[in-house]
Amino acid sequence: ANGPTVGGKIFLIFNAMSDTIVAMVIILISILLIIIAALCIRLTFLATIDEDLREIGVMKAIGISKKDIKKVYLNKYRAISVVAGIVGYLLSFVVVNLFTGNMRLYISSDLSGNLKYVLSLIAPLFVYFIITLYFKKVLKRIDKISAVEALRSDIMQRGKNKKYSFSLLKNKFFSTNIYMGIRDVFKRLKLYRLLIVIFVICTFIIILPISVYNTMNSPEFSTYMGVGKSDMRIDLRKTDTISEDYKKLQEELANDPDIEKYAAYITGSFQVKNAEGAWDYINIETGDFSVFPLSYLEGNAPKEDGEIALSYANASKDGLDKKVGDTVIVKVAGAEKKMTVSGIYQDITNGGKTAKATTSLELNENAILWYIVNMDVAKDVNIPEKMEYYQSQYASAQVNDIKEYTQQTLGNIIGQMSTVVIGGIAISLIIIVLITALFLRMLLSKDMSQIAIMRSMGLTANNIKQQYMAGTLLVLIVGIFLGVLVSNYLGEYLVSMGMSSMGAAKIELVNVAWQTWLLCPLALIVVVGITISVCCKVTVKDDLSVILKG
């Protein structure tokens, strides 16, 4: 009587859609981690080759082929990849419960038998082959190393110091150690650019989930749910007294001095002709949409008789395939009525397929699904108390503020996103510590002779540490700045692209300034600073005589 039958499969689809955004963010982070792994391979290889340069020269000098030398390194990293793949494979079955609990609760139980173990092998095998192929490409650098040059000097630095610039005499703003560290970054920018890329990706992994989480918790997120922003919302669902309660509620709101403004909306089920010419059911909400306006992707709200606004999912090619200005045929009171599309808005509720029309659209009492009343309270009125009053007066109604309404609708997703946020932060900090330590190991190995000369001239270990601290922190600050920008612009595009399947094609991420520009950068700077301090402390205390003789 009230519309289409909703079967079990539809419920499965609805619940699966609620996990889409979480799965999307996890997949995105996984792809970024694979990219970081590839960059780490290159960084590790550069550090290893720099340390083993003389050994490679000796092997070439005694007649060992390039192919056999490559096998030495390739087999080592193959073994590491296999061990890491096995460990990651086993850990995945422990971590997966954090993210699939909601899916198992609403959709189904775990895969039966050994199928889940077989399917899960695809990921480590894929990563193994990607890493192996990439490492084979990186190993081609060995072909360019000459035995004579490897035994005589550092081949990795050949031809790099063609021009002497950034004279110390021109420094007027920084201390000598800080200036030397910054100078080193600009003189060896090609070496540092890899570190910049990794810092950008790690910052992106931290900022994007936080922005998505803040967006979902924001009052403005209601506009992506097809609801105008208001202080309170009262839902009246199907009961024996729903019509009487609806009329009584409007009369009381009109005489309540604490209510600044309100707007009533009625949602009914109608038949609409789809792109194939068949009849589908559609939920159309009627009322005055100028009181609590939505942001429209195209066009505007319906204002006159014969106008209708469609949700993005309804207007897309998978729905009615309509644009602003097109005609939609709706069956009203048994007769076909042509309506013009006035606008397209975003809505992720009710499968994303809803519509809005003016009160002039004739309603069938039997087809009414629910009533909604949005309202703003007057200044200095206590909203929780006012909500409690109306809830006590209308026991069958649901009285919520917009934040609570969003929480009730998307509570599972928001809860899972908080787990993703914590996981993203932990993963990024661990990666940054490992990469910074690895990079400094390579850098200090390359610069050992220069460090020895500086120390013989009277510079202390602390002076040298300050130089590397200044250079690396400069690279980190640049990486954080670029990472935040990429998260704000590219992140919005990726989230909007993923959410378009749910009915929201243009998401504007909410960035909390103190989180994005203060807390996260400060945490990264502290972690990197500690890492640099520890790594430099271990390295610069070697015996000078041994280094200078080498």
Solvent accessible surface area in square Angstrom, and as a share of the most:
residue,aa,sasa,rsa
1,A,132,1.02
2,N,64,0.33
3,G,31,0.30
4,P,79,0.49
5,T,131,0.76
6,V,76,0.44
7,G,35,0.33
8,G,56,0.54
9,K,162,0.69
10,I,69,0.35
11,F,115,0.48
12,L,72,0.36
13,I,92,0.47
14,F,87,0.36
15,N,34,0.17
16,A,46,0.36
17,M,42,0.19
18,S,28,0.18
19,D,4,0.02
20,T,45,0.26
21,I,3,0.02
22,V,1,0.01
23,A,35,0.27
24,M,42,0.19
25,V,2,0.01
26,I,52,0.26
27,I,104,0.53
28,L,31,0.16
29,I,17,0.08
30,S,51,0.33
31,I,89,0.45
32,L,23,0.11
33,L,50,0.25
34,I,48,0.24
35,I,76,0.39
36,I,6,0.03
37,A,32,0.24
38,A,20,0.16
39,L,29,0.15
40,C,28,0.17
41,I,18,0.09
42,R,62,0.23
43,L,1,0.00
44,T,32,0.19
45,F,0,0.00
46,L,14,0.07
47,A,1,0.00
48,T,15,0.09
49,I,1,0.01
50,D,17,0.09
51,E,73,0.33
52,D,39,0.20
53,L,9,0.04
54,R,123,0.45
55,E,94,0.42
56,I,0,0.00
57,G,0,0.00
58,V,71,0.41
59,M,42,0.19
60,K,35,0.15
61,A,64,0.50
62,I,123,0.62
63,G,63,0.61
64,I,65,0.33
65,S,54,0.35
66,K,97,0.41
67,K,138,0.59
68,D,68,0.35
69,I,0,0.00
70,K,47,0.20
71,K,93,0.40
72,V,88,0.51
73,Y,9,0.03
74,L,18,0.09
75,N,81,0.41
76,K,88,0.37
77,Y,28,0.11
78,R,82,0.30
79,A,56,0.44
80,I,94,0.47
81,S,16,0.10
82,V,73,0.42
83,V,92,0.53
84,A,61,0.47
85,G,21,0.21
86,I,96,0.49
87,V,74,0.43
88,G,38,0.37
89,Y,39,0.15
90,L,108,0.54
91,L,101,0.50
92,S,48,0.31
93,F,54,0.22
94,V,104,0.60
95,V,68,0.39
96,V,62,0.35
97,N,80,0.41
98,L,115,0.57
99,F,40,0.17
100,T,32,0.18
101,G,29,0.28
102,N,19,0.10
103,M,60,0.27
104,R,83,0.30
105,L,135,0.67
106,Y,93,0.35
107,I,56,0.29
108,S,67,0.43
109,S,92,0.60
110,D,78,0.40
111,L,92,0.46
112,S,95,0.61
113,G,59,0.57
114,N,112,0.58
115,L,94,0.47
116,K,57,0.24
117,Y,94,0.36
118,V,90,0.52
119,L,86,0.43
120,S,38,0.24
121,L,78,0.39
122,I,112,0.57
123,A,62,0.48
124,P,28,0.17
125,L,94,0.47
126,F,107,0.45
127,V,47,0.27
128,Y,51,0.19
129,F,118,0.49
130,I,63,0.32
131,I,32,0.16
132,T,12,0.07
133,L,117,0.58
134,Y,57,0.22
135,F,2,0.01
136,K,88,0.37
137,K,138,0.58
138,V,12,0.07
139,L,3,0.01
140,K,122,0.52
141,R,85,0.31
142,I,0,0.00
143,D,55,0.29
144,K,154,0.65
145,I,9,0.04
146,S,44,0.29
147,A,24,0.18
148,V,94,0.54
149,E,56,0.25
150,A,1,0.01
151,L,69,0.35
152,R,185,0.68
153,S,66,0.43
154,D,43,0.23
155,I,15,0.08
156,M,29,0.13
157,Q,47,0.21
158,R,133,0.48
159,G,46,0.45
160,K,110,0.47
161,N,121,0.62
162,K,179,0.76
163,K,159,0.67
164,Y,172,0.65
165,S,38,0.25
166,F,83,0.34
167,S,31,0.20
168,L,81,0.40
169,L,170,0.84
170,K,152,0.64
171,N,31,0.16
172,K,168,0.71
173,F,180,0.75
174,F,102,0.43
175,S,61,0.39
176,T,73,0.43
177,N,22,0.11
178,I,69,0.35
179,Y,30,0.11
180,M,49,0.22
181,G,3,0.03
182,I,33,0.17
183,R,29,0.10
184,D,34,0.18
185,V,6,0.04
186,F,107,0.45
187,K,65,0.28
188,R,40,0.15
189,L,90,0.45
190,K,120,0.51
191,L,32,0.16
192,Y,4,0.02
193,R,123,0.45
194,L,11,0.05
195,L,0,0.00
196,I,28,0.14
197,V,65,0.37
198,I,0,0.00
199,F,0,0.00
200,V,23,0.13
201,I,18,0.09
202,C,0,0.00
203,T,2,0.01
204,F,8,0.03
205,I,1,0.01
206,I,6,0.03
207,I,2,0.01
208,L,4,0.02
209,P,1,0.01
210,I,21,0.11
211,S,2,0.01
212,V,3,0.01
213,Y,68,0.26
214,N,21,0.11
215,T,3,0.02
216,M,3,0.01
217,N,44,0.22
218,S,13,0.08
219,P,58,0.37
220,E,83,0.37
221,F,4,0.02
222,S,0,0.00
223,T,32,0.19
224,Y,20,0.08
225,M,3,0.01
226,G,8,0.07
227,V,14,0.08
228,G,6,0.06
229,K,105,0.45
230,S,10,0.07
231,D,45,0.23
232,M,0,0.00
233,R,9,0.03
234,I,1,0.00
235,D,3,0.02
236,L,3,0.01
237,R,95,0.35
238,K,96,0.41
239,T,54,0.31
240,D,147,0.76
241,T,71,0.41
242,I,12,0.06
243,S,39,0.25
244,E,108,0.48
245,D,26,0.13
246,Y,23,0.09
247,K,133,0.56
248,K,105,0.44
249,L,0,0.00
250,Q,53,0.23
251,E,113,0.51
252,E,41,0.18
253,L,3,0.01
254,A,68,0.52
255,N,124,0.64
256,D,22,0.11
257,P,120,0.76
258,D,49,0.25
259,I,16,0.08
260,E,116,0.52
261,K,82,0.35
262,Y,66,0.25
263,A,6,0.04
264,A,21,0.16
265,Y,9,0.03
266,I,31,0.16
267,T,6,0.03
268,G,1,0.01
269,S,11,0.07
270,F,14,0.06
271,Q,51,0.23
272,V,2,0.01
273,K,59,0.25
274,N,24,0.12
275,A,63,0.49
276,E,148,0.66
277,G,40,0.39
278,A,53,0.41
279,W,76,0.27
280,D,63,0.32
281,Y,115,0.44
282,I,9,0.05
283,N,32,0.17
284,I,0,0.00
285,E,26,0.12
286,T,3,0.02
287,G,3,0.03
288,D,75,0.39
289,F,14,0.06
290,S,83,0.53
291,V,38,0.22
292,F,9,0.04
293,P,88,0.55
294,L,23,0.12
295,S,84,0.54
296,Y,44,0.17
297,L,54,0.27
298,E,91,0.41
299,G,47,0.45
300,N,78,0.40
301,A,17,0.13
302,P,6,0.04
303,K,149,0.63
304,E,117,0.53
305,D,94,0.48
306,G,16,0.16
307,E,45,0.20
308,I,0,0.00
309,A,0,0.00
310,L,0,0.00
311,S,0,0.00
312,Y,68,0.26
313,A,13,0.10
314,N,8,0.04
315,A,9,0.07
316,S,32,0.21
317,K,176,0.75
318,D,133,0.69
319,G,17,0.16
320,L,8,0.04
321,D,73,0.38
322,K,47,0.20
323,K,148,0.63
324,V,61,0.35
325,G,50,0.48
326,D,54,0.28
327,T,62,0.36
328,V,1,0.00
329,I,42,0.21
330,V,0,0.00
331,K,60,0.26
332,V,12,0.07
333,A,79,0.62
334,G,66,0.64
335,A,60,0.47
336,E,104,0.47
337,K,56,0.24
338,K,151,0.64
339,M,3,0.01
340,T,61,0.35
341,V,1,0.01
342,S,13,0.09
343,G,0,0.00
344,I,10,0.05
345,Y,1,0.00
346,Q,12,0.06
347,D,5,0.03
348,I,16,0.08
349,T,18,0.11
350,N,72,0.37
351,G,24,0.23
352,G,0,0.00
353,K,92,0.39
354,T,14,0.08
355,A,1,0.01
356,K,8,0.03
357,A,0,0.00
358,T,17,0.10
359,T,105,0.61
360,S,59,0.38
361,L,5,0.02
362,E,106,0.48
363,L,50,0.25
364,N,81,0.42
365,E,115,0.52
366,N,104,0.53
367,A,15,0.11
368,I,4,0.02
369,L,34,0.17
370,W,38,0.13
371,Y,10,0.04
372,I,9,0.05
373,V,0,0.00
374,N,5,0.03
375,M,0,0.00
376,D,25,0.13
377,V,15,0.08
378,A,30,0.23
379,K,177,0.75
380,D,139,0.72
381,V,35,0.20
382,N,76,0.39
383,I,50,0.26
384,P,92,0.58
385,E,114,0.51
386,K,23,0.10
387,M,25,0.11
388,E,124,0.56
389,Y,93,0.35
390,Y,0,0.00
391,Q,64,0.28
392,S,80,0.52
393,Q,83,0.37
394,Y,7,0.03
395,A,93,0.72
396,S,57,0.37
397,A,6,0.05
398,Q,96,0.43
399,V,12,0.07
400,N,8,0.04
401,D,43,0.22
402,I,6,0.03
403,K,127,0.54
404,E,70,0.31
405,Y,29,0.11
406,T,5,0.03
407,Q,83,0.37
408,Q,110,0.49
409,T,62,0.36
410,L,13,0.07
411,G,20,0.20
412,N,68,0.35
413,I,3,0.02
414,I,8,0.04
415,G,40,0.38
416,Q,18,0.08
417,M,0,0.00
418,S,38,0.25
419,T,40,0.23
420,V,4,0.02
421,V,19,0.11
422,I,123,0.62
423,G,25,0.24
424,G,1,0.01
425,I,57,0.29
426,A,46,0.36
427,I,61,0.31
428,S,0,0.00
429,L,44,0.22
430,I,105,0.53
431,I,24,0.12
432,I,0,0.00
433,V,55,0.32
434,L,112,0.56
435,I,5,0.02
436,T,0,0.00
437,A,32,0.24
438,L,32,0.16
439,F,0,0.00
440,L,0,0.00
441,R,122,0.45
442,M,1,0.00
443,L,0,0.00
444,L,3,0.01
445,S,35,0.22
446,K,26,0.11
447,D,5,0.02
448,M,38,0.17
449,S,65,0.42
450,Q,104,0.46
451,I,1,0.00
452,A,0,0.00
453,I,90,0.46
454,M,38,0.17
455,R,58,0.21
456,S,70,0.45
457,M,142,0.64
458,G,57,0.55
459,L,54,0.27
460,T,75,0.43
461,A,30,0.24
462,N,82,0.42
463,N,40,0.20
464,I,0,0.00
465,K,37,0.16
466,Q,70,0.31
467,Q,17,0.08
468,Y,16,0.06
469,M,45,0.20
470,A,16,0.12
471,G,1,0.01
472,T,1,0.00
473,L,38,0.19
474,L,48,0.24
475,V,1,0.01
476,L,0,0.00
477,I,93,0.47
478,V,59,0.34
479,G,0,0.00
480,I,9,0.05
481,F,100,0.42
482,L,71,0.35
483,G,0,0.00
484,V,0,0.00
485,L,62,0.31
486,V,53,0.30
487,S,0,0.00
488,N,29,0.15
489,Y,161,0.61
490,L,86,0.43
491,G,0,0.00
492,E,51,0.23
493,Y,134,0.51
494,L,38,0.19
495,V,4,0.02
496,S,12,0.08
497,M,110,0.49
498,G,18,0.18
499,M,3,0.01
500,S,34,0.22
501,S,83,0.54
502,M,10,0.04
503,G,0,0.00
504,A,0,0.00
505,A,29,0.23
506,K,122,0.52
507,I,5,0.02
508,E,109,0.49
509,L,15,0.08
510,V,51,0.29
511,N,56,0.29
512,V,42,0.24
513,A,70,0.54
514,W,138,0.49
515,Q,35,0.16
516,T,4,0.02
517,W,117,0.41
518,L,111,0.55
519,L,90,0.45
520,C,12,0.07
521,P,16,0.10
522,L,95,0.47
523,A,42,0.32
524,L,2,0.01
525,I,54,0.28
526,V,77,0.44
527,V,34,0.20
528,V,0,0.00
529,G,14,0.13
530,I,106,0.54
531,T,11,0.07
532,I,0,0.00
533,S,36,0.23
534,V,85,0.49
535,C,26,0.16
536,C,0,0.00
537,K,118,0.50
538,V,112,0.64
539,T,30,0.18
540,V,1,0.01
541,K,135,0.57
542,D,68,0.35
543,D,87,0.45
544,L,45,0.22
545,S,52,0.34
546,V,101,0.58
547,I,28,0.14
548,L,97,0.48
549,K,178,0.76
550,G,79,0.75
